[in-house]
Amino acid sequence: MQTQSNRQLWAQAVKTGIIKSNLIPMIAALMLALYTYELNFIEHIPAIIFAILGSAAVIAAAGAYNNVYDRDIDQIMPRTKTRPTVTGELSAKVVLIVATILLILGCVALYLASPLAALLGFLGVFFYVVPYTMWTKRRTIWNTEVGSISGAMPPLIGWAAVAPDIWHPAAWALFLIMVIWQMPHFYAIAIRKKEDYAAANIPMLPVAKGEKRTYIQSNIYLVLLCLSSFLFYPLSLGLTIVSLVLSVIWLCMSITASKKQEEKKWANIMFGYSLFHMMAVFGTVFIYASVGMILNGL
């Protein structure tokens, strides 16, 4: 029982849910890069394994650093006050040491996949910990935009793990989709947990500017998300259409729900569909790349 309890504590400390959700776009981008550059899957199995392990480790490190730094505000919010770094069930010093070890091991694993993947992995942690957690999270309504940079690193890491460079439009399509996707997703969370953020004095957009501004800004980002779908066009008309349709549906749902001015209902709809959108887009990318590689004998 004690071992299971420790596992649960560490799962909270490194945010395993975030690790799993971020590995989906990373793997999808990696597969798309293999297909795009006509690379053999079997020959790249070592790089794929190192990319998965390294990405999981650096994402875990970022989550652990965040939990250590945010202990003071986490103890105020009901949804975070039971985190082991807040309750003292895990020592902040120990979590900090483990986070550093995870960061080092993760970067080494990513380096074995490719040096560029390692650099992107380190930058992802840096942006999450310093510009987001330590600088903007408590100071500006633009904290979500700053945090979205680190949140969108997994696709670039996956692409860089096997591809010769990251300048293909499809790589940046995946990156930009992840960047833009995070705003309506996290704005919805901010409305759902508005009282928590207000109590902790965190200037999330709904707290600082109100729901109407949040509705408008979310819809603007959803329009940008629709437009970003066309970055897939040089590679695949099918991916372009799927991404565009899913994004247009999200925009229509947001406009319809926001007109009713039922903030909690709007937030729940936005949050639920955001998860479906991410799974559908990156799932389609994964299937498209996998089927293409099989048909091409890669």
Stockholm file with secondary structure:
# STOCKHOLM 1.0

chainA/1-298         MQTQSNRQLWAQAVKTGIIKSNLIPMIAALMLALYTYELNFIEHIPAIIFAILGSAAVIAAAGAYNNVYDRDIDQIMPRTKTRPTVTGELSAKVVLIVATILLILGCVALYLASPLAALLGFLGVFFYVVPYTMWTKRRTIWNTEVGSISGAMPPLIGWAAVAPDIWHPAAWALFLIMVIWQMPHFYAIAIRKKEDYAAANIPMLPVAKGEKRTYIQSNIYLVLLCLSSFLFYPLSLGLTIVSLVLSVIWLCMSITASKKQEEKKWANIMFGYSLFHMMAVFGTVFIYASVGMILNGL
#=GR chainA/1-298 SS CHHHHHHHHHHHHHTHHHHHHHHHHHHHHHHHHHHHTTCCTGGGHHHHHHHHHHHHHHHHHHHHHHHHHTHHHHTTSTTTTTSHHHHTSSCHHHHHHHHHHHHHHHHHHHHHHCHHHHHHHHHHHHHIIIIIIIIITTTCTTHHHHHHHHHTHHHHHHHHHHSSCSCSHHHHHHHHHHHHHHHHHHHHHHHHTHHHHHHTTCCCHHHHHCHHHHHHHHHHHHHHHHHHGGGGTTTCHHHHHHHHHHHHHHHHHHHHHHHTTCHHHHHHHHHHHHHHHHHHHHHHHHHHHHHHHHHTTC
#=GC SS_cons         CHHHHHHHHHHHHHTHHHHHHHHHHHHHHHHHHHHHTTCCTGGGHHHHHHHHHHHHHHHHHHHHHHHHHTHHHHTTSTTTTTSHHHHTSSCHHHHHHHHHHHHHHHHHHHHHHCHHHHHHHHHHHHHIIIIIIIIITTTCTTHHHHHHHHHTHHHHHHHHHHSSCSCSHHHHHHHHHHHHHHHHHHHHHHHHTHHHHHHTTCCCHHHHHCHHHHHHHHHHHHHHHHHHGGGGTTTCHHHHHHHHHHHHHHHHHHHHHHHTTCHHHHHHHHHHHHHHHHHHHHHHHHHHHHHHHHHTTC
//
